[in-house]
Amino acid sequence: MEIRQTVLDDALTFLGYPEMLTLRGLKIRTKSYLIILYITCVRKAGYSEAVSGPYKPNNTTSRSSVFIIVNNVGNNERLQHQIIASVSPTLSCQLGKPVITVLSHLYIPPPGTGSLFRGWQTLRSGSTRLQHTSVTYRPITKLVIANRGEIACRVQRTAARMGVRTVAVYSEPDKNSMHVALADEAYHIGGAASQESYLRGDRILDVVRRSGAQAVHPGYGFLSENVEFAEQCAKEGVIFVGPPATAIRDMGIKSTSKKIMSAASVPVIGGYHGEDQSDKRLYQEAEKIGFPVMIKAVRGGGGKGMRIAMKREEFEAQLESARREATKSFGDDVMLIEKFVQRPRHVEVQIFGDHHGNYVYLFERDCSVQRRHQKIIEEAPAPGLTWEVRRSLGEAAVRAAHAVGYVGAGTVEFILDSSHNFYFMEMNTRLQVEHPVSEMITSTDLVEWQLRVAAGEPLPQLQDEIKLSGHSFEARIYAEDPKGGFLPGAGPLTHLSTPPPSNCVRIETGVRQGDEVSVHYDPMIAKLVVWGHDRMHALNTLTACLTDYNIVGLNTNVNFLLSLASHPSFVAGDVSTDFIPDHYNDLFPDKKPSHHLFCQSALALILEEEQEGVRAVAATQDPTSPFCPGAIPRINHVLSRSINVTCEGTDESVQVDYLGSQRYHMTVGGKSFSVSGFLVCDNDVRRLTTSIDGAVSCSHIVIDNRDIYIFTQNGGWKISVAAPKFETEIGKATGVAGGAVAPMPGVIEKVFVTPGQTVEAGDPLVVMIAMKMEYVIKAASGGVVEKVLYSEGDNVAKNTPLVRMKDTEED
């Protein structure tokens, strides 16, 4: 163990220690005694008795460092109060005044492990100087969660385990939501729009006062990175479970963060971060940098307010679009311009800091696979990195946190090129959506860490205590249409079944079967998180769990995630932010339903009808009913039938001959099959076992009116059974000729056209906002605008006509 002597000399001088000490009648050189004491303390079990109160560190937690505690720094009377803790088995120290740590950064840790000790900070400013850190411990017994959905539920579960009561806030559409049901208390804070509810910091602080809570957890999104809200919490004496407002401000403005990172020796990509925000100046800077360029809102995040201009002709339109979206999302349209690195990897590091000057990293995550600049699948650790690169990333992230005096959970995001050079991209000053993968590989609970650190405790673990074990994936399950450009969706979850949770499988969600995914908020349904001993084990677990994640009622990306997770390049760890466009044809194959699938659907329908008949007869309580299965004779029993079905644009007729004992002869597309099987219900999940010409397969089925959903090992299918002819003649509707329709539910943000205006194919007609993202609806063909059917601010449903057009040749 090596002691940094110069720092120790500085500490003794600063504290005013005499050269010699008399302890228990013996004279000893102060420096020698401190070194002996320090080494002895390091070898002991902990310091639990030095801190009192309900947030006392866990006695069972092993530690490689301890506090040497003093009282009244700078006052010579401290020697009369046993300034040096007695070397005893418990390191007991009873102090009635605030305590601080004296010795820290004296032990030189192995490369890459970071600082091991608390309190005094050795600052990188050319010369060593000491900084006094005084921490007040404030127990948290009641917590307001200023968020909704899965993150609110996630925080609630950890808080409940810690014995902390939770207070939910909710908007009008969320009054019956899962996060409200899980909370100990709940308060209504406004209407559906987030600007009227979850972004109203004043209303949330009013809930804090009314509920008697000591702290607010902002989750992610909404107010989690709002400087003004963090400042107001501090002003009112409310614990904000997050970093200081100064860190949020410095890291929230991308131009400022780049300067800070550069000064802290964190690699950055060059670009324009200046104050002149005129279109002309931004275009000039883009020309200097060279196309393609990235246009980014300085207060942006989550892909919002971000556009790529691949060539100069696109710059003006992309800049305008980025500004509109940034204003809508952040209330700020200031932009920065950066060189766009093509085919990069997006690698980020989970960091944590406390009020005692400790910083650690919990390794990295690879979040390269994205759509609309938003992450869709994440993994930890990043595949293919050497331990040298991994250590360098972690140390750079810790330097970034150190540079802004960071406290709590944060993520430092880097761009990684093909040579594994990395460059700072941004720092998210909050808990990330994908934090569970870091928890899985380090066996930690980062929400618990947040609450303990916010209360004033030191980090539960230091760098040398954090071990990387195994591999983890997180797949974000969204209500969206991957084949339709990943447009978000909304609607009811008429059926929802998931894989069973375990130590290796986590389901992070905020919805239940019967809930509705709202147009007003993010369309994420859940996060499926898995762990394995290695990457392949974890990936196999992920694909198996995705086949068990069955949703009916709206479009989801589950099938797409299955295609992605099984793609050979992804399996090999060969990923980049261009992964989806690079492998588009493989990820969106022209899949045609097989004859076997149509046989399965016909069997499912027949067996379901038979079980429904059994239930109907049972309800009559008439055992003599001639319609009871097995009754002899079976009057008017149908021995043969045709079932007309449609799947993925393919129409088929399945001819079924009943052979008895759940055996059937089926003919599809001129081919014959011998089919048998049975249907069982297990916890509301119908499991269909099918034998087709002796080949047995198992699948899950859901029957919703005339739609049969079959979930197989290769993904889910929707098969529609043709309605009787008399039904098809009823209720036929005619659509609007020409024009544009809403591709998803949303709000009309801007209308570009007026009646009588002539437009060409590709001209923008309407801008919609859905799930906080902006979408431009363009004309599919040229023509004259006959009528604009909706105005700015109107809510519209999916497939709603927006603009009626007519051909230019029409009078």
N, C-alpha and C positions, 0 to 999 in steps of 0.2 A: 504494500500500500504506500503510495507516494503522497507527500504533503506539499502543497504549493506554498513554500516558505514566505515568499514576498506578500502573498495575500494575508497570511497569518500575521506578519509584522504590521501590515496596514490595519488589521482588525484590532490588534493590541494597542496600537497608537491611538486609533479612533476611540476606543473604549476607555483609554486612560489607565490601563492595567500597570501596576508596578512591575519592575523586572523580576522581583522575587515574591513568592506567596508563602504565607505560613498557614498550613492546613493541618489540623489535628496535631499541633505541636511540632510539625516538621517543616523546615524551610526547603523550598524547591523552586527552581527556575520556572517562571510562569509558562514560557513557551514549551518547555519540556513536559510540564504537567498537562498542558492542553493537548499536546500530541498523544501522550499516553492515554489521557481520558478519552480523546476522540477515537482512537483505535479501539479502545475497550468498548466504547459505546456502540461503535459500528458492528461489533461482534455480538451484541446482545439482541434480544428478541424484538424489542419495540419500545414505544414511549407512551403507551395508552393511558397511563395514570397522569401524564402531564397535561392532558386536556380533559376537561369535564363536560358534562351535559349530554343530552340525548344523541349528539352527533359525534360522540367519542369514537375514534377509529376502532375497527373490529379487532379484538384481541387475538383473533386467530390468524390475522393477516401477517405473513412474514415480511420483514423489512430489512433492507441492507443499510439503513441509516436511522439516526435518532436525533432528537433535539438536545442541544445543550442550551439550557434556558437561563436567561438573566432577567433582572428586573431593573427598571429605571436606568436606561442607558445614558451615560454621561454624568451620572451622579455618583460621586465617590462613595456614598453610603451603601452602594450596592454590595460592597464587600462584606458589610455587616449582615447582609441578607442572603448569604450563601449563593453568590452569583453563579458559582459553578455547581451544577447538579451533582449530588453525591453519586458515586459509582456504587450502585446497589443493584440487586437482582431485578428490581422493578423500576429503577430510575424514577422513583417517586419525587415529585416536586410540587409542593403546595404554594401557589402564588395567588395573592388576592388582586393583583393588578394585571393589566394586559401583558401577555407574554410575547417575546419575539425570539427569533433564532439568532444565534451569534455566529456559529461557524457553518459555512457552506461554501461550496466550490473549492474546498481545500483538497479534496480527494480528486486526483486526476483519473477519470474513468477510462476504460479501454476505448479505442476509436469507435465512434458511431453510437455509443450508448447514451451520450448526452449528459446533462447535469444530473447528479443523484441527490443533491441536498437542497433544503428549503431555505427561504428567507432572504439572505443577503445575495445580491446579484453582482456577478463580475461582468461589467459592461464592456463591450468592445468599442472603446473610444480612444484607443492609442495608449492609454495608461489605465491601470487598475484603480477603480474607485468603488466604494461601498454604498449601497442604497438601503435605507431602513424601510422595512415593510411591517406595518402594524395591522393586524387582522382582527376584526371583531366577529365572533361566532354568533350567528343568528339562526337558531333552529327554525326549520320550516315544518309546520304542522298542518297547514292548509294551503292549497295551491290552486290558483286560477289558471286554466288552460285556455289560452286565447287563440284557439284554432278549432278545427272540425275534422271529421273523417278519420282516416286510419292513424294519423299522427296523434290526434287527440286521444284515441283509444290506446295507442302505444304508450303514451306518457301516463295515462290513467292506470294501466296494469302495473307498471313499475312503482308508481306512487303508492298504490294499494298494498303492494308487497312490503314497502318501507313503512307502512302505517301512516302515510300522509293522506289526509282527506282531499278530495278533488272537487273543483267547482267548474262546471261546463258553462260555456256561453253558446247561444244558438240563434240563427236567423229563422225567419218564418218557415221556410221550406224544411228546415232541419229539426223542427220541434219534436218529431218522433224518431229521430236518428239514433244510431247505436251509441255515439259518444255521449249523448244526453242520458241514455238509459244506464250507462256504466258509471256515471258521475254520482257523487254523494249529494250534490246540489246542482241546479242549473238555472240560468237566467237568460231571458229573452233580450236581445240587444238590437233588433231591427229587422228590416226587410230583406228580400232575397239578394239584391245586389250587394257585393262585398263592400262597396263604398258606404253602404247604409248599415253595415253590421260588423263584419270581422275586421274591417279597416278603421273602425271608430275607436281609437284609443281612449277617448274620453269616456265612452260608455263602458269599456272594459275596466278602466280604473275605478269607475263608479261601482262595478260589480265587486272589485277588490275591497272597497270600503264597506259595502253592504254585507259582504260575506265574512269579513274579518280575516281574510287570507293575508299571509305575509309575502307571498311571491306570485309572479306571473311567469308561466312557461309559454313562449310564443310559438313553439313548434317550428315549422318551416313555412316560407311564404308569408302572405299577409303582413303582419307587423314584426316579423322576426328580425329583419334588418332595417327597421325604421329608426333612425337616429333620434328623432324628436320623441318617439314613444319611450325609448330607453332613457332619455334624459328626464322625461316627465316622471317615469318610475323612480329614478334616483331622487328627484326633487321631492317626491311625496313619501320617500322612505320605503318604497316597495322594492323587494328584491326582484331584479330582472334576471331570469335564468338564461344568461347569455353574456357576451363580452361587454366591456365598457363602451359607452356611446362613441368615444373617441376612436376606438378600433373599428367600429362599424362605419364611421364616417370616412376614415382613412382608406379602408379597404373597399367601401361601397362606391367610391369615385375612382374609376379605373385609371384615370390619368395620374391621380395622386398615388394610388397603390403601386404603379409602375416605378415611380420615382423612389418611393420608400424601399421597394424590393431591390432596386439597383444599388441603393446605398448600403443595403444589408448583404450585398454580394450574392443575391439570388438572381440567376440568369433570367433575362427578359428579352422579348422580341421588340425590335424597334417599331416605331409608328408615330402618328401625330396625336398628341393629347392636349393640344393648345386651346386657348380661350376663344380665338376667332372661330366662330361657328357658322360663318356665312357659307352658302352653298359653293361659292367660287373658291374660297380658301380650302374647303374640304376636298373639292375636286382637284385642286392644284397639288395638295398633299398626296392624294391618291395617285396622281400621275408620277410624283417623285418616288413613291414607294414602289410603284409598278403593279399592274393588274396580274392576277386577281387580288382584291383586297377585301378585308372583313370590315364591315360597318357595324359598330357596337355601341349601344347606349352605355354611358359611363356608369349609370346606376342599374344596369341590366343584370339579368340572371335567368336561368332556366330556358335559355334560347329566345327570350322575349326581347324585342328591340334589336335584333341581330339579323343582318342580311349579308349576303356575299355578292359582290359585283365582279363577275368573271371578266368583263370587258368594259371599256369606258362608256359604251353606249347604254349600259344598264345602270350606271352609277346614279343618275338623277332619280330614277323611279325607285330604286332600292333605298336610297337615302330618305326619300319622302315616306316610304312605307315604314322604315325602321323608326323614324321620328314619330309617326302617328301611333305606332304600337307602344313605343317607350312612354309617350305622354299618357296613354291610356293605362299602362301598367304601373308606372312609377311617378307620374306627374312631372317628368323631366325629360326633355328631348335633346340634351347635350350628347354629342357623339364623339367617338374616337375612331381613328382609321388605323388599321394594322395590316401588315402583309399577311395574306392567307397562305398558310403552310398546307400544301396539298398532301393527302394521304397520311395525316398525322395520327398518332394515338393520343387519346385523352386519358391521362393518368393523374390521379389525385391522391393526396396523403391526408389521412385523418390525424389531426393534432389535438392536443389538450393542454391547457394551462391552468394554473390555479393562482390564488392571491398571494402565495408564498414564493413566487418566482420560479416554480417548477414548470418545465415543458417536456412533453413526450410526444412521440409519434407512434401510432398504432398501425404502421405499415400502409401500403398503398392499395388502391383499387383501380382497376381498368374499366373505364366507362366509354370506350371508344364507339361501340355500336349504338348509333343514335338515329332518330328520324325527326325532322323539323328542328334540328339542333337540340333535341331533348333526348336524354338517356332512356334506353328501353331495357337493357340488360347490363348488369354490372357483375364483376367478379373480383375476388381478393384471394391471394395477392395477384398482381399483374403477371400474366404468363410470359415466360422467356427472359425475365430480368435476372441479371446476376446479383449476388448479394452485395457486390460493390456498388452497383447502380442503385439498388434498393436502399442501401445505407446513405448514399449521397442524396437521394430524393428526400429521405426522412430528415436528414440534417438540414437541408435547404428549407424544408417546411418549418422546422423548429426555428431557424433563423428568422423566417418571415413572421412567425408568431411573436418571437422575442422583440422584433423591431417595432411592433405596435402595442406592446404590453398586453398581449392577448390573455383573456381568462375564459375558460369554458371550452366547449366543443367547437372546432372549426375545421374547415377543409381547404387545403391549398391545392389548387388545380394547375397542372402543368400540361404543356404540349410536348410530346415525345416523338422525335423523328426516327427515321429508319436506323440511324446509328446509335440510338439510345441517348442522344443529347436531349436535354430537357430545358424548357423555358417556362417561366411563370406566366400564367394566364389570368387567374383571378383568385381571390380568397373569399369563400363563402363563410360569413361570420354567423353561423348557425349550425344546427344539426342537419345533416343531409338526408335526403330521402333514402339513400342507399347505405346508411350507417349500419344496418344489420349485418352486412357481410363482414365488416370489420369486427363486429362483436363476435361473430361465429368463429373467426380464426384466432381470436385472442381470448375467448371465454370471458368477456366483459359485458357489462350492462352500461352503455354510455349515458342513458337517461339517469341512471342512479348516480353516475359520476357527475353529471350536470347538477343534480340537486345537492349533492354533498359539497361540491366546489362552490356553488352559489351560497351555501350556508356558511362558508368560511373554512371548510376542512381542506387539508392538503390532498393532493391526488391520491387515490387509493393504491396506485402502483406507480413505480418509477421505471425509467427506461430499461434497466437491466432485469426487471421483474416481468416485463411484457414479452411473452413468447408467442411466436407464430406457429400455429398448428393446423395442418390440413388446408383445405381449399373451400371456398364458398361462392355460390352464385345467387343473384337476385334477379328475378324476372318480374317486370312491372306489367300487370294485367290491366289493360285499358278497355274502356268502351269506345271503340273506334273501328274504322273500316280500312284495314291495311291496303286492300286492293283499290280503294278509292282515294289514294294519297294520304292515308292515315287520318282522314277527317274524323274529328271526335263525334261521338254519339251521345245519346241520352235516352232514358226510358226505364221501364221496370225490369227488375231481376225476377222474372217469373219462376225461374228454377236456378238454384245455386247449390252445387255440391263440390267439396274440395277434398284433397288428399288429407288423411289423418295427420295432425301435428305430432311431432316427436322431438327428441333432442337434436335430430338432424334436419328437421323440416319445420319451418315457421310460416304461418299465414298471418301477415300483417294487413288487416282490413278494417274498414269502418262501415261495412254494409252487411246486411243479412238478406236471405231470400224474402222477396216481397218488397224490399226497399227500392227506391228509384234513384238512378244516377241523374243528377240535376244538370240542366243546361247552364246554370249559373256558376258552376265550380269545375275544378279539375276532373277529367273523366276517369281517373284511376280508380279501379275497383279494388285492387289488392296488390300486395307484393308477396311473391312466392320466394322464400329464402331457403336454401339447402346447404348442407355441409357434407364433405366427404374427406376421406383420408388423403386423397390426392385429387388432382383436377379431373381426371377421367371418372373417378368414383363419384365426385360431386356432379359432373355433367350427366352421368347416367341417372342419378337420383332426380335431377331436374327434369329430364325428359319423361321419366316415369310419372312424376307428380303432375306435369302438365297434362298428360292424358287423363288424369283423374280430376282435373279442374274443369268442371262442366257448367256452362252458363247458357241459359235460354232467356230470350226476351229482347236482346239487343246484340248488335255486332260486337265482337271482341277480337283481340289480337292473339288469342291462344294458339290457333293453328299456325299463325306466322311465327310465334315464338318456338313452336316445335320444329318448323322448317329451319329456323335460324340455328337452334341449338344442335341440330343434327347435320348441319352443313359441314363438309370436310374441312374447309378453311377455318371455320370457327372451332371445330374439334381440335385442329392443329394449333390453335392459339394465334393464327395469322389474322389479326384484326386491325382495323383503322376506322376513322370516322367516315370513310367512304365505303364501308363494308356493304351497306344495303344497296346503293346504286351500282357498285362493282359486281354484285352477285344477284342483281334484280331478277333475272330470268330463272335462276335456280331457286330463289326464295319465293317466287310467284309462278310456279309451274302451271301449265295448262292441264290441270288434273281433271280427268274424266271419271265419273263414277263407274265402278265395275259391275258386272252382272251379279257377282256375289253380294255386293252392297244392296242391290235391289231385292235380292232374295232375303237378306237380313231384314230389310224394311218390311217386306210382305209378311215374314214370319212374326216380327214384332207386333204388327197390326193385328194379325190373326190371334196370337196368344193373348194380347191385351183385350180383344173383343171377347174371347172365351172367359177370361178372368172377370170381365165386367158382367158377363152373363151369370157366372157363379154368384157374384155379389148381388145381382138383381134378384135371383131366385132365393138366395138366403134372406134377402130383405122381406120377401113375401111369406117366409116361414111355411112354405107349402112343399113338402118333400115329394108329393105326387105330381108336381108340375111336369108336363111333357117336355118343357124346355130345359129341364135340369140336365147338365152334361152326364152322359152315361145312361140316360133313360131310354127304354126300349118300348115301342119303336120311336125313332127320332122323326116326328112328323115334319114334312117340308124341310128336312135338313139339306142344306146346300152342299153338294158334293164337289162342285167346281165353280170357280169364279175368276173374274179378271180384275186386277187392281192396277189402275192407271196412276203412274207416279212421275214426278219431275224432280231432277236434281242437277244443279249447275247448268241449267239450260238444256239438259238432255231429257227427252220424254221417252218413257218406256211403258209397256204394258206387261205385267207379270201374270201369267196364266197359272192358276193354282188348282191342283187336284188333291182332294183330301183322301188320305189313305188310312186314317185312324191312328190312335195312339200317338198323336202329335207328330205324325210323319206325313210328308207332303211331296208331291211331284210338281216342280215349278219349271216353267218355260219362260226364258227372257231372251229376246233378240234371236229367236230361232234355236237357242241352245237349251238343253234340258238338264235339270239338276235334281238330285235326291236330297231333300232337306228335312231336318228334324231339329228339335231343340226344346228349351224350356226357359221360362221367365220367372225370376225370383225378385222380391223386393227386400232390400237391406238398408235400413235407416233412410227411407225415402228415395233410395237409389235403385232403379230397376236394372238388374243385371241379366243380359240376354246371352245365353250360351247356344251357339248355332253350329250344327254339323252340316256341311255341304259337300256331298260326295266323299264323306269320311274325314274331311278336314275340319277340325273343331276350332272355333274362335270365340272369344268373350268380348263383350262390349257393354257400354251403358246406354240406355235409351231413355228419352223423354218424349212423351206424346202430348202435343199442345194443339188442341182442335184437330185440324187436318194436316198438321206438320209433325213429322217423325224426326227426332234428332238422334243420331247414332254417333256415339263417341268411341272411336277405335284407337288402337295403338298408333295409328298414323294421323290422328286428328279427328275433328268432328265434321259431320255432314248433316245437312238439312234436306230431307226428302218430303216433298209435298204430295199429298194424295189428292187426286182430282175430285172435285165436288160433283155431286149429281147434276145432270144437265139443267134441271129446273132451277137450281141455285145460281148457275152461271148467268141466267137471263135476268136475274134480279139485281138491281142496284148498280148497273153499269154507269161509270162516271166518265166524263170527257175531260181532257186536260186543256191547258192553255196552249194554243198553237204558237210555236216559236217562243222566243224570249228565254228567260233564265229562271231556274228554280233553286231553292235553298238546298245545298248538298247535305246540310246537317242542321239541327236546331241552333238558333242563335239570335243575336240582336243586330238590327241594321245600324251600321256605324256611319256609312256615307253613301249617298246616291250620286252617281256621276252623270246621269242622263236625264233628259226631260222629254215629254211627248213631242213627237214630230222630228226628233233628232235622228240623223242617219249615222249608223255605226257600221264598222267593219268587223270581220271575225277577229277575235282576240282583244277587242277594245274592252276596257273595264266598264262594268255596268253598276255594280254595287260592292261595297265592302261590308263584310259581316264580322262580328266578334263572337266567337264561340270558345268556351273554356279558356277565356282570357287571351286567346290568340286571334290574329287578324287573318281574314281570308278574302281575296279579291275574286269576285264572280265575274267572268268575262263572257262576251258574246260568242256563241258557238258558230254563228254565221252572220253574214252581213244582213242589214235590213233597216227598217224605220221603227223607232220606238212608238208603239201605239198607246201604251199606258204603263205608268209606274204604279205598282199595286200596293207598295208599302213605303212608309216614311222613315226617316232617321229616328232611332230610338225604339222602333217597333220590335216586338218579339215575334219570331216566326218559327214554325215547326219544320221538320225535315220534309223535303219534296214540295214545299209550298211555292207556288208561282210568285216570282218577284217582279218581273218585267214582261209585259206582253209586247210582242213585235209582229211586224208584217213585212212581207217582201217589198222591196223597193218598186216592183212592177205593179203592186196592187194600188188601186185608186183610193 
